[in-house]
Amino acid sequence: MDGSRRDPHPLIAAAGRGLARAPARFADRFVRLVDETPDARLERVMRSPARRAILEGVFWQMPHQLDRGRAAGMNAAVLWRIAGRRDGGTDDFRLLIADGRARTVRGSSGEPPILTITIDAVDFLKLTTGTLDPMRAYFGGKMALGGDIMFAARVGGLFKVPTPRTRAPTARGPQPR
């Protein structure tokens, strides 16, 4: 060995591997938490000061869940308007997709979005964790779409949406979903 490259300390190497897997672990735990929490409790949490951190965490994850192959050559801005704040307002986030990459930005200013999605905070959590079907949300009036509706049908397929694990059966048998 020429001394120009040293192997990292085993703890540093383990920490690096852990950080590389952090988005997947975060997503798995978050999916499980949303799936197992009653709607009334999710509603209380999303009206508390924790709302901002939760929304920012979800939007931080979005670029990590992008299927880069499916998003190759695509350039679009999607505006998410998350309703249900205590003051009646919305939290706005922009999802920017460009050539197989994505990033999120808090706020609604910037290039005009190709699609605007307005949804309540609890339904947003369920949508992003795979516990709410997007078509049911739209046709059930839980999600409003503005702009290119055809793009809305494509945008869901760009992301690896985590899925909740099936709950273990209880002594009374499997629980309905």
C-alpha positions in Angstrom: 0.0 0.0 0.0 1.4 3.4 -0.9 0.0 5.2 2.1 -2.1 7.6 0.0 -5.3 5.8 0.9 -6.2 4.5 4.3 -9.1 2.3 5.2 -11.5 4.1 7.4 -12.0 3.2 11.0 -14.6 0.4 11.3 -17.0 2.6 13.2 -16.7 5.3 10.6 -17.3 2.8 7.8 -20.4 1.4 9.7 -21.7 4.9 10.2 -21.4 5.6 6.5 -23.3 2.4 5.6 -25.9 3.4 8.2 -26.4 6.8 6.7 -26.6 5.4 3.2 -29.5 3.2 4.4 -31.2 5.9 6.5 -33.7 7.0 3.9 -35.1 3.5 3.5 -35.2 2.8 7.2 -36.8 6.2 7.8 -39.5 5.4 5.2 -40.2 1.9 6.5 -40.7 3.2 10.1 -42.7 6.1 9.0 -45.0 3.9 6.9 -45.6 1.6 9.8 -46.3 4.6 12.2 -48.9 6.2 9.8 -50.5 2.8 9.1 -50.9 2.0 12.8 -52.0 5.4 14.1 -55.7 6.2 14.3 -56.9 9.1 12.1 -58.0 11.2 15.0 -54.4 11.0 16.5 -52.8 11.8 13.1 -55.1 14.8 12.9 -54.0 16.1 16.3 -50.4 15.6 15.4 -50.8 17.4 12.1 -52.3 20.4 13.9 -49.5 20.5 16.4 -46.1 22.2 16.1 -44.7 18.8 14.9 -46.5 19.3 11.6 -43.7 21.3 10.0 -41.0 18.8 10.9 -43.2 15.9 9.6 -43.9 17.6 6.3 -40.3 18.6 5.8 -39.2 15.0 6.6 -41.6 13.6 4.0 -40.6 16.1 1.4 -36.9 15.5 2.2 -37.6 11.8 1.4 -39.2 12.3 -2.0 -36.0 12.7 -4.0 -34.7 9.6 -2.4 -37.8 7.6 -3.5 -37.6 8.8 -7.2 -37.2 6.1 -9.8 -34.5 7.9 -11.8 -35.0 5.7 -14.9 -38.7 6.6 -15.2 -38.0 10.2 -14.6 -35.2 10.4 -17.2 -35.8 13.2 -19.6 -38.7 14.7 -17.6 -38.7 18.3 -16.5 -41.6 19.4 -14.4 -42.6 21.4 -11.3 -45.4 20.0 -9.0 -46.9 22.2 -6.3 -48.2 20.4 -3.3 -50.6 22.4 -1.1 -51.0 20.6 2.2 -54.2 21.8 3.9 -55.4 21.4 7.5 -53.3 24.0 9.3 -54.8 25.4 12.5 -54.9 28.9 10.9 -56.8 27.5 7.8 -53.8 28.0 5.5 -51.7 25.5 3.6 -48.1 24.4 3.7 -46.8 24.6 0.1 -43.9 22.6 -1.2 -42.6 22.4 -4.8 -41.3 19.1 -6.2 -38.9 19.9 -9.0 -38.1 17.0 -11.4 -35.3 17.5 -13.9 -33.6 14.8 -16.0 -34.0 11.9 -13.6 -33.4 13.8 -10.5 -35.8 15.5 -8.0 -35.5 18.1 -5.3 -38.1 19.8 -3.1 -38.4 23.4 -2.0 -40.6 24.9 0.6 -43.0 27.5 -0.7 -45.0 28.2 -3.8 -42.9 30.7 -5.7 -40.9 29.7 -8.8 -41.6 28.4 -12.2 -45.3 27.7 -12.8 -46.2 24.2 -11.8 -47.4 21.7 -14.4 -49.6 20.3 -11.6 -51.0 21.5 -8.3 -52.1 18.9 -5.8 -54.2 20.1 -2.8 -54.8 17.6 0.0 -55.4 17.5 3.7 -52.4 16.7 5.9 -53.6 13.3 7.2 -54.6 12.2 3.7 -51.2 13.4 2.4 -49.5 11.2 5.0 -51.6 8.2 4.0 -51.0 8.9 0.2 -47.3 9.1 0.6 -47.1 5.9 2.7 -49.2 3.8 0.3 -52.2 3.5 2.7 -54.4 5.8 0.5 -54.9 5.0 -3.1 -54.5 8.1 -5.3 -57.4 7.3 -7.6 -59.7 6.8 -4.6 -58.4 10.0 -3.0 -59.1 12.0 -6.2 -62.5 10.5 -7.0 -63.5 10.5 -3.3 -62.9 14.3 -3.1 -59.9 14.0 -0.7 -57.5 15.4 -3.3 -57.9 18.2 -5.8 -55.8 18.4 -8.9 -55.1 21.5 -11.0 -53.2 21.7 -14.2 -52.1 18.8 -16.3 -54.3 15.9 -15.1 -52.6 13.4 -17.5 -49.3 14.3 -15.7 -50.9 13.6 -12.4 -51.5 10.0 -13.6 -47.8 9.7 -14.4 -46.3 11.3 -11.3 -47.3 8.6 -8.9 -45.4 6.0 -11.0 -42.2 8.0 -10.7 -41.8 7.2 -7.0 -41.1 4.0 -5.1 -44.0 4.3 -2.7 -43.4 2.4 0.5 -46.1 -0.1 1.4 -47.4 -0.9 4.9 -46.7 -4.4 6.0 -49.7 -6.6 6.7 -50.6 -6.5 10.4 -50.1 -9.7 12.3 -53.3 -11.6 13.0 -54.7 -11.3 16.5 -56.5 -14.0 18.6 -59.7 -12.9 16.9 -58.3 -13.4 13.4 -56.9 -11.0 10.8 -57.9 -7.3 11.1 -59.7 -5.8 8.1 -57.9 -3.0 6.3 
